[in-house]
Amino acid sequence: MKELMENEAFCTGMNVGVHLYQQKVITAHKCREPLVIGDSLYYVQDGRERLQEVLEEICR
């Protein structure tokens, strides 16, 4: 029983941790802010934003 409870607590902790990081990524995207991981900056784009960027580069 103890192992089952420890396993359940671990899984719950992992689920909460993943959810927190998902929210961080979604919030950064909605606010059009970079996502900072370590010393690196990342920008999250959806397909429509990326297509618009490519078309702008081609039409220059």
N, C-alpha and C positions, 0 to 999 in steps of 0.2 A: 504494500500500500504506500509506503514511504517513497519508493522509486516512482510510482505513478504520480504522486503529488509533486515530486521534484521535476519530473518530466513535464507535467502540466504547467508548472510555474515557469519553466524554461521556455516552453512554447508560447505562453502568454507574453512573456518578456520580449521574445523575438518578434511577435506580432505587433506589439506596441512600438518597438524600436523601428520596424519597417514602416509602420504607419506614420511615425513622426518624420522620418526622412522623406516619405512620399509627400507629406504636407509641405515640407521645406522646399522641395522641387516645384510643386504646384504653385506655391506662393511666389517664389522667385520668378516663375514664368509669367504669372498674372501681373506682377508688378514690373515686368520687363527689367529685372535686375539680374546681375550675374549670380550664379550659384558658385560659392567658394568651397572648394574641397582641398584641404591642405593649403598650398600656396598657389593653386591653379584656379583660374576663373573659367566658368562654363556658362554658356548661354543656351537656353532651351528654346527651340523653335518648333512650331508645328509645320506640317507640309505646305500649307498655304503661304506662310511667311517665307519659307525657304524658296518656294517657286517664285515668289515676287522678287526676292533678292537676286536669283539667277537671271530672271528676265531683265531686271534693271542693269545687271552687268553686261548682258548681251546687247542691249539697246544703246549702250553708251557709244 
